């Protein structure tokens, strides 16, 4: 089996898995309990918070642990919106946000907020001119992901921040796909909130974090919750959090970026030599592209069929974000870029991981070439 869906999820790192097991056995108390068993767990929880803050370069008191990126995005967008609703009820998101941002925005719309969705340029970057025109005196929150999960384009957060300067607008960024692949400390320093997830960086599923800048006056959108600074209810998943932080401490963004860049270039060299110009790759300019995510299509070949044919050959790719599969005719990102339905239905996503080798890349390129030939012969 060859796995090329790391942007969807990753296998658990053995060390993180062992820490998960050890914490389950030795720190099983509720961190909110006042007795010694609970106190022991509480100390570990706060140590995890401190160490994750060090990785992100942010004050640890701004970190609240969650069950993952989806919950983190819900908590972030709703908390920001309701905290600033006295100023206005206008929220701006990009059209290509993760489905969790779209679902939170739809909830806010039902609650009386106005939602504006900003398209991407053909290069896969948010349209800054459209964003600037969309800002009004009632705008309170802008949410733009750091790295697009379907084509890997790196969004210009610094330029967005400049547009918001002096306007009293809160800035949220979903950093689930960038964390562990890029050094996000600079990006983390300019936003009011961000979200990250464990299972994207070889940590256990069911853990993540949302960060709110301590100087931002953000209140939980749901009252009377007693965990994680009031942003969550329910006993925290301490084993998952410990495994998550263990994985976060092992990420090496610069090394991994080079590894994925070499593999990406090798893939396109092999693919081009076998099928020539019969494919289209989507993504940002070279300096705005995360190399481990390859969004593309084999021209004239339906993406769902291509994915199933690859699966038959023991090769696992995807047709977009796993959180929206089957929900839309084409990926949100391609819609945001103005790509038509026919081309959009041919979209596939290939994502690389630590275990991906040159040999794996060559097998993938050969399989895609064979499937392309079979499609045109039939």
Buried (B, 14 or more C-beta within 10 A) or exposed (E): EBBBBBBBBBEBBEBBBEBBEEBBEEBEBBBEBEEEBBEBBBEBBEEBBBBBBBBBEBBBEBBBBBBBBBBBBBBBBBBBBBBBBEBBBBBBBBBBBBBBBBBBBEBBEEEEBBBBBBBBBEBBBBBBEBBEEBBEEEBBBBBBBBBBBBBBBBBBBEEBBEBBEEEEBBBBBBBBBBBBBBBBEEBBEBBBBBBBBBBBBBBBBBBBBBBBBEEBEBEBBEEEBEBBBBBBEEEBBBBBBBBBBBBBEBBEBEEBBEBBBEBBEBBBEBBEEBBEEBBBEBBBEEEBBBBBBBBBBBEEBBBBBBBEBBEEBEBBBBBBBBBBBEEBEBBBBBBBBEBEEEBBBBBBBBBBBBEBEEEBBBBBBBBBBBBBEEBEEE
